[in-house]
Amino acid sequence: MDSVIFHIDVNSAFLSWTSVDNLENKDGNGIDLRTIPAIIGGDKKNRHGIVLAKSEAAKAFGIHTGEPVVSALKKCPFLTMQAPNHSLYKEYSNKMMDLLHTYTPDIEQLSIDECFLDFTPISGLYESPIAAATLIKEDIKSRFHFTVNIGIAPNKLLAKMASDFKKPDRIHTLFFDEIPTKMWPLSVDDLYMVGHSSANRLKSFGIRTIGDLAHTDVEFLKREFKSHGIQMWEYANGIDHSIVDSAEHELKCVGNSVTLRKDAETEDEAKRVLLSLSETVSERLRKGGQIAQSVTVEIKYHDFSSFSHQMPFFTPTNTTNTIYETACLLFHELWNGKPIRLLGVRTGKLLPDDTPIQMSIFDFTGNAISGDDVSSTASNAAFSPASLAPLSGEAYTPEPVQNTRTGEERLRRLDAAVDSIRQKYGDDAIVRGSFLKDANEFKPKAKRKTNDSTEPE
């Protein structure tokens, strides 16, 4: 039989999962946010004021995902707001994926709340694709008490388009003979991989619907949009040759970013945030057994304009100091002096930490370094044993390092010692001296950003 692909998408995932937890957790407040005007969003006071998910009742007030919470509250002053809980979302996501894997191993997770399922190999086990999709949808609802939309189509593109039709708790098909009636009348904005900028340009050419795009000369689109023009034309005609890729992929990047509680206006303030982010990123690299070959710094200014800059390392690394020092260099080149709303540090081109590495001449030093003079060596990185303050009050004395070890190796040993202390006594057992004052302001709890995560900022 021809290929049949399902796209399974949780309806308003963050809000649904929060509601289920509210109702099932004895410590919860018992509120089903899905039944009232409600949103999942941040704390206005801490300026994380973006709508991450909304109920249908909130949508009726014109509230949309991605708008500031302040704006949403103006539209609906009695709006109920609950802060996001990403660990909870990961838990429910894992439960759903585990259940789906009992049906078939041919599943490709697209994000935390959606996936593709290749129905083709198991089609003989069910009366029809719709019967199987109904069974899966009801199984998820009865076990976990949240709903999904399922799109059924001959390829991934059309399956995803179908799942976006009327919501919630629906099954939709979009086979090739249904494209003219179900997909072509939609606005070009609704076509997968067509962003606002491309949609506006298409409309300026009189191309307003997906059908208009499908019947546009592909050579014209190629001249105006290059390769993206060809892709848009193919998608408008339902052409997609990609397969459901069920293989687990290694991380391609590890990073972290944070929206500041107040704008950073000086380089010193920004560097303290970069140090916190570098420490978190390097710790995650070490936990994942990875080293990075490059680092990127991202800045979002108070006017929401964003810029980023990337630089390779001399030698692949996962040490806090090296990541921090390079991030500072990038920041110095990138910053235009304006107030900073968000900072991010991202490492890329990852390798296993046991990969043989060609050493650089910059990694070697000729003199032995003792515990007394490490702080002067590392002072430019604002990281030294002297700046580490165990909350238990115990003194921390690093082991003397012999001259046969490289500078990178000394940093690895220092990071290993810090990781060991924190693993044994907790994350707050040892802190940097630069964070002892105003710790909550300059060492914020930043969100995790990796390639397998698509959490909104």
C-alpha positions as CSV (number, residue, x, y, z in Angstrom):
1,M,0.0,0.0,0.0
2,D,1.0,3.7,-0.4
3,S,2.7,5.4,2.6
4,V,0.4,6.6,5.4
5,I,1.9,9.0,7.9
6,F,0.3,10.2,11.2
7,H,1.2,13.6,12.7
8,I,0.2,13.6,16.4
9,D,0.0,17.0,18.1
10,V,-1.0,17.7,21.7
11,N,-3.8,20.3,21.9
12,S,-2.4,23.3,23.7
13,A,0.2,21.1,25.4
14,F,1.6,23.4,28.1
15,L,-1.9,24.4,29.3
16,S,-3.3,20.9,29.0
17,W,-0.5,19.2,30.9
18,T,-0.7,21.9,33.6
19,S,-4.4,21.4,33.9
20,V,-4.0,17.6,34.2
21,D,-1.5,18.1,36.9
22,N,-3.7,20.6,38.8
23,L,-6.5,18.1,38.8
24,E,-4.5,15.0,39.6
25,N,-1.9,16.3,42.1
26,K,-3.3,16.4,45.6
27,D,-1.1,19.5,46.2
28,G,-2.5,21.2,43.1
29,N,-5.1,23.9,43.0
30,G,-7.7,21.7,41.2
31,I,-8.3,24.2,38.4
32,D,-8.8,23.0,34.8
33,L,-7.3,25.8,32.9
34,R,-8.8,24.4,29.7
35,T,-12.4,25.4,30.8
36,I,-11.7,29.1,31.6
37,P,-9.9,32.1,30.1
38,A,-6.4,31.1,31.0
39,I,-2.8,31.2,29.8
40,I,0.5,29.6,30.6
41,G,3.0,32.5,30.9
42,G,5.7,34.0,32.9
43,D,5.9,36.4,35.9
44,K,5.3,40.0,34.9
45,K,7.4,41.2,37.7
46,N,10.4,39.2,36.4
47,R,9.7,40.2,32.8
48,H,9.1,36.8,31.5
49,G,5.8,38.0,30.2
50,I,5.1,35.9,27.1
51,V,2.0,33.8,26.4
52,L,3.2,30.2,25.9
53,A,-0.2,28.6,25.6
54,K,-3.8,29.7,25.8
55,S,-7.2,28.1,26.4
56,E,-10.0,28.3,23.8
57,A,-11.8,30.7,26.1
58,A,-8.8,33.0,26.2
59,K,-8.6,32.7,22.4
60,A,-12.1,34.1,22.2
61,F,-10.7,37.4,23.8
62,G,-8.2,37.7,20.9
63,I,-5.3,36.4,23.0
64,H,-2.6,34.6,20.9
65,T,0.5,32.7,21.6
66,G,3.7,34.8,21.8
67,E,2.1,38.1,22.8
68,P,3.2,39.8,26.0
69,V,1.3,38.8,29.1
70,V,0.6,42.5,29.8
71,S,-1.2,42.8,26.5
72,A,-3.2,39.6,27.2
73,L,-4.3,41.0,30.6
74,K,-5.6,44.2,28.9
75,K,-7.8,42.0,26.6
76,C,-9.1,40.0,29.5
77,P,-8.5,41.5,33.0
78,F,-9.8,38.4,34.8
79,L,-7.5,36.1,32.9
80,T,-6.0,33.2,35.0
81,M,-2.2,32.9,34.5
82,Q,0.0,30.0,35.6
83,A,3.8,29.9,35.3
84,P,5.4,27.2,33.1
85,N,6.8,24.0,34.5
86,H,9.1,22.5,31.8
87,S,10.1,19.5,33.9
88,L,6.4,18.6,34.1
89,Y,6.0,19.0,30.4
90,K,8.9,16.7,29.7
91,E,7.4,14.1,32.0
92,Y,4.1,14.1,30.1
93,S,5.8,14.1,26.8
94,N,7.8,11.1,27.8
95,K,4.7,9.3,28.9
96,M,3.0,9.9,25.6
97,M,6.0,8.9,23.5
98,D,6.4,5.7,25.6
99,L,2.8,4.8,24.9
100,L,3.1,5.5,21.1
101,H,6.2,3.2,21.0
102,T,3.9,0.3,22.1
103,Y,2.1,0.7,18.7
104,T,5.2,1.0,16.5
105,P,8.9,1.9,16.8
106,D,8.7,4.0,13.7
107,I,8.2,7.4,15.4
108,E,10.0,10.6,14.9
109,Q,9.6,13.2,17.6
110,L,9.4,16.7,16.1
111,S,9.2,18.6,19.4
112,I,8.1,18.1,23.0
113,D,4.4,17.9,22.0
114,E,4.3,16.5,18.5
115,C,5.6,13.6,16.5
116,F,5.3,11.7,13.2
117,L,4.3,8.0,13.2
118,D,4.7,5.8,10.2
119,F,1.5,3.8,10.0
120,T,2.5,2.0,6.8
121,P,4.3,-1.1,8.4
122,I,1.4,-1.7,10.8
123,S,-1.5,-0.9,8.5
124,G,-2.5,-4.6,8.2
125,L,-3.2,-4.7,12.0
126,Y,-6.1,-2.3,11.8
127,E,-9.3,-1.9,9.9
128,S,-8.3,1.5,8.5
129,P,-5.9,4.4,9.3
130,I,-8.8,6.4,10.8
131,A,-9.7,3.4,13.1
132,A,-6.1,3.2,14.2
133,A,-5.9,7.0,14.8
134,T,-9.1,6.9,16.8
135,L,-7.7,4.1,19.0
136,I,-4.5,6.0,19.6
137,K,-6.3,9.3,20.3
138,E,-8.7,7.7,22.8
139,D,-5.9,5.7,24.4
140,I,-4.0,8.9,25.1
141,K,-7.1,10.6,26.5
142,S,-8.1,7.8,28.8
143,R,-4.6,7.2,30.1
144,F,-3.3,10.7,30.5
145,H,-6.5,12.9,30.4
146,F,-5.3,15.3,27.6
147,T,-6.3,15.4,24.0
148,V,-4.4,15.3,20.7
149,N,-5.1,16.1,17.1
150,I,-4.0,13.5,14.5
151,G,-3.4,14.3,10.8
152,I,-3.4,11.4,8.4
153,A,-1.7,11.8,5.0
154,P,0.6,10.1,2.5
155,N,3.6,12.2,3.6
156,K,4.9,14.1,6.6
157,L,4.1,17.6,5.2
158,L,0.4,16.8,4.5
159,A,0.0,15.0,7.8
160,K,1.3,18.1,9.7
161,M,-1.0,20.3,7.7
162,A,-4.0,18.1,8.4
163,S,-3.4,18.0,12.2
164,D,-3.6,21.8,12.2
165,F,-7.1,21.8,10.9
166,K,-10.0,22.3,13.4
167,K,-9.1,21.6,17.0
168,P,-9.2,20.1,19.6
169,D,-9.5,16.3,19.9
170,R,-9.9,15.8,16.1
171,I,-8.7,13.5,13.4
172,H,-8.3,14.9,9.9
173,T,-7.1,13.4,6.6
174,L,-5.3,15.2,3.8
175,F,-4.7,12.9,0.8
176,F,-3.6,14.1,-2.6
177,D,-7.1,14.2,-4.0
178,E,-8.2,16.4,-1.0
179,I,-5.5,19.1,-1.5
180,P,-7.6,21.3,-3.8
181,T,-10.6,21.5,-1.4
182,K,-8.9,21.3,2.0
183,M,-5.5,23.0,1.6
184,W,-5.4,25.3,-1.4
185,P,-8.1,27.7,-0.1
186,L,-6.0,28.4,3.0
187,S,-3.9,31.5,3.3
188,V,-0.2,31.2,2.4
189,D,0.5,32.0,6.0
190,D,-0.8,28.6,6.9
191,L,1.6,26.7,4.8
192,Y,4.3,24.9,6.8
193,M,7.8,26.6,6.4
194,V,6.3,29.9,5.1
195,G,7.1,32.6,7.7
196,H,5.6,36.1,8.0
197,S,8.3,37.7,5.9
198,S,7.9,35.2,3.0
199,A,4.1,35.4,3.3
200,N,4.1,39.2,3.1
201,R,6.3,39.1,0.0
202,L,4.1,36.5,-1.6
203,K,1.0,38.6,-1.0
204,S,2.8,41.6,-2.5
205,F,2.9,39.6,-5.7
206,G,-0.8,38.8,-5.5
207,I,-0.1,35.2,-4.2
208,R,-2.6,35.1,-1.3
209,T,-3.7,31.4,-0.9
210,I,-1.8,28.1,-1.0
211,G,-3.6,27.4,-4.2
212,D,-2.3,30.6,-5.7
213,L,1.2,29.5,-4.7
214,A,0.8,26.0,-6.1
215,H,-0.1,27.5,-9.5
216,T,2.6,30.1,-9.6
217,D,5.5,29.7,-12.1
218,V,8.2,27.9,-10.1
219,E,11.0,29.7,-12.0
220,F,9.5,33.0,-10.8
221,L,9.6,31.8,-7.2
222,K,13.1,30.5,-7.7
223,R,14.3,34.0,-8.9
224,E,12.6,35.8,-6.0
225,F,13.2,33.3,-3.1
226,K,16.0,31.1,-4.4
227,S,15.8,27.5,-3.0
228,H,13.2,28.5,-0.5
229,G,10.9,29.4,-3.4
230,I,11.2,25.9,-4.8
231,Q,10.4,24.4,-1.4
232,M,7.3,26.6,-0.9
233,W,6.1,25.6,-4.4
234,E,6.6,21.9,-3.7
235,Y,4.9,22.1,-0.3
236,A,2.0,24.0,-1.8
237,N,1.6,21.1,-4.2
238,G,1.8,18.5,-1.4
239,I,5.3,17.3,-2.5
240,D,7.5,16.0,0.4
241,H,9.9,13.1,0.0
242,S,11.3,13.1,3.6
243,I,10.8,9.9,5.6
244,V,9.9,9.3,9.3
245,D,13.3,9.1,10.9
246,S,13.1,7.1,14.1
247,A,16.8,7.1,14.9
248,E,17.9,8.8,18.0
249,H,20.3,11.6,17.3
250,E,23.2,12.9,19.4
251,L,23.0,16.5,20.6
252,K,24.3,19.0,18.0
253,C,24.5,21.9,20.4
254,V,24.2,22.7,24.1
255,G,23.3,26.2,25.2
256,N,21.5,28.5,27.6
257,S,19.9,31.9,27.5
258,V,18.2,34.1,30.1
259,T,15.9,37.1,30.0
260,L,17.2,39.4,32.7
261,R,15.2,40.7,35.5
262,K,16.4,44.1,34.6
263,D,18.4,45.3,31.6
264,A,22.2,45.0,31.9
265,E,23.7,48.3,31.1
266,T,27.4,47.8,31.8
267,E,30.0,45.3,30.5
268,D,30.6,44.1,34.0
269,E,26.9,43.2,34.5
270,A,26.8,41.4,31.2
271,K,30.0,39.4,31.9
272,R,28.6,38.2,35.2
273,V,25.6,36.8,33.4
274,L,27.9,35.3,30.7
275,L,29.9,33.6,33.5
276,S,26.7,32.1,34.9
277,L,25.6,30.9,31.5
278,S,29.0,29.5,30.6
279,E,29.1,27.6,33.9
280,T,25.7,26.0,33.2
281,V,26.6,25.1,29.6
282,S,29.9,23.6,30.5
283,E,28.4,21.5,33.2
284,R,25.8,20.1,30.8
285,L,28.5,19.3,28.3
286,R,30.5,17.4,30.9
287,K,27.4,15.5,32.1
288,G,26.7,14.6,28.5
289,G,30.3,13.5,27.9
290,Q,30.7,16.1,25.1
291,I,33.2,18.7,24.1
292,A,32.4,21.7,21.8
293,Q,34.3,23.0,18.8
294,S,32.6,26.4,18.7
295,V,30.7,28.9,20.8
296,T,28.0,31.5,20.0
297,V,26.9,34.5,22.0
298,E,23.4,36.0,21.5
299,I,22.3,39.4,22.6
300,K,18.7,40.7,22.6
301,Y,18.4,44.4,23.3
302,H,15.7,46.3,25.2
303,D,14.0,47.1,21.9
304,F,13.8,43.3,21.1
305,S,16.4,43.4,18.3
306,S,18.7,40.3,18.4
307,F,22.2,39.7,17.2
308,S,24.6,36.8,17.5
309,H,28.3,36.1,16.9
310,Q,30.2,32.7,16.6
311,M,33.8,31.7,17.1
312,P,35.6,28.4,17.0
313,F,37.9,27.2,19.8
314,F,41.6,26.5,19.3
315,T,41.0,23.1,20.9
316,P,37.5,21.5,21.5
317,T,36.6,22.0,25.1
318,N,33.9,21.7,27.9
319,T,35.7,23.8,30.5
320,T,33.9,26.8,32.1
321,N,36.9,29.2,31.7
322,T,37.5,28.6,28.1
323,I,33.9,29.0,27.2
324,Y,33.6,32.1,29.3
325,E,36.7,33.8,28.0
326,T,35.6,33.2,24.4
327,A,32.1,34.4,25.1
328,C,33.5,37.6,26.6
329,L,35.6,38.2,23.4
330,L,32.5,37.7,21.3
331,F,30.4,39.9,23.5
332,H,33.0,42.7,23.3
333,E,32.9,42.5,19.5
334,L,29.1,42.4,19.4
335,W,27.8,44.7,22.0
336,N,26.8,48.2,20.8
337,G,26.4,49.7,24.3
338,K,22.6,49.6,24.4
339,P,20.7,48.1,27.4
340,I,20.6,44.3,27.2
341,R,17.4,42.3,27.8
342,L,18.6,38.8,27.0
343,L,21.9,37.0,26.8
344,G,22.7,33.6,25.5
345,V,25.7,31.3,25.2
346,R,25.5,28.3,22.9
347,T,28.2,25.7,22.1
348,G,28.1,23.7,18.9
349,K,29.9,21.1,16.7
350,L,30.0,18.7,19.6
351,L,32.3,15.6,19.8
352,P,32.5,12.8,22.4
353,D,34.9,13.9,25.2
354,D,37.2,10.9,24.5
355,T,37.8,12.0,20.9
356,P,41.6,12.3,20.1
357,I,42.4,16.0,19.9
358,Q,45.2,17.7,18.1
359,M,46.7,19.9,20.8
360,S,47.4,23.6,20.2
361,I,50.7,25.4,21.3
362,F,48.4,27.6,23.4
363,D,47.5,24.7,25.6
364,F,51.0,24.3,26.9
365,T,52.8,26.2,29.7
366,G,56.3,25.7,30.9
367,N,56.0,26.3,34.6
368,A,54.5,24.3,37.4
369,I,51.5,25.9,39.0
370,S,50.6,25.5,42.6
371,G,47.4,26.1,44.5
372,D,48.7,29.5,45.6
373,D,49.1,31.0,42.1
374,V,46.3,29.5,40.1
375,S,44.1,32.5,40.9
376,S,46.5,34.9,39.2
377,T,46.7,32.7,36.2
378,A,42.9,32.5,35.8
379,S,42.1,36.0,36.9
380,N,41.1,37.1,33.4
381,A,38.4,34.5,33.4
382,A,37.0,35.6,36.8
383,F,37.3,32.0,37.9
384,S,39.8,30.7,40.5
385,P,39.8,28.5,43.5
386,A,40.0,31.7,45.6
387,S,36.7,32.8,44.1
388,L,35.0,29.6,44.9
389,A,33.2,29.7,48.3
390,P,32.0,26.5,49.8
391,L,29.0,27.3,51.9
392,S,30.1,24.8,54.5
393,G,32.9,27.1,55.3
394,E,35.6,24.6,54.4
395,A,38.7,25.8,52.7
396,Y,39.2,24.6,49.1
397,T,42.8,23.9,48.1
398,P,43.5,22.6,44.6
399,E,46.0,19.9,44.1
400,P,49.3,21.2,42.7
401,V,49.6,20.6,39.0
402,Q,52.8,19.4,37.4
403,N,54.4,21.1,34.4
404,T,53.6,18.1,32.2
405,R,49.9,19.1,32.2
406,T,48.4,21.6,29.8
407,G,46.4,24.7,30.8
408,E,43.3,23.0,29.5
409,E,43.9,20.0,31.6
410,R,44.2,22.1,34.7
411,L,40.9,23.7,34.0
412,R,39.3,20.3,33.4
413,R,40.6,19.1,36.8
414,L,39.3,22.3,38.5
415,D,35.9,21.8,36.9
416,A,35.9,18.1,37.9
417,A,36.6,19.1,41.5
418,V,33.7,21.6,41.5
419,D,31.3,19.1,39.8
420,S,32.3,16.5,42.4
421,I,31.5,18.8,45.3
422,R,28.2,19.9,43.9
423,Q,27.2,16.3,43.1
424,K,27.9,15.3,46.7
425,Y,26.6,18.3,48.6
426,G,24.2,20.0,46.1
427,D,24.4,22.7,43.5
428,D,24.7,25.5,46.1
429,A,27.5,23.8,48.1
430,I,30.1,25.8,46.2
431,V,29.6,29.1,44.6
432,R,31.7,31.8,42.9
433,G,32.7,34.7,45.0
434,S,31.4,37.1,42.3
435,F,27.9,35.6,42.9
436,L,27.8,35.9,46.7
437,K,26.4,39.5,46.4
438,D,23.1,40.0,44.6
439,A,23.2,36.4,43.5
440,N,19.5,36.3,42.4
441,E,20.1,39.3,40.2
442,F,23.3,38.3,38.4
443,K,23.1,34.5,38.5
444,P,19.6,33.9,37.2
445,K,18.1,30.4,36.7
446,A,18.3,30.2,33.0
447,K,16.3,28.0,30.7
448,R,17.9,24.9,29.0
449,K,18.3,25.2,25.3
450,T,19.5,22.3,23.3
451,N,18.8,21.0,19.9
452,D,16.1,18.7,21.2
453,S,14.2,21.4,22.8
454,T,12.0,24.1,21.4
455,E,11.0,25.9,24.6
456,P,9.9,29.5,24.0
457,E,12.0,32.2,25.5
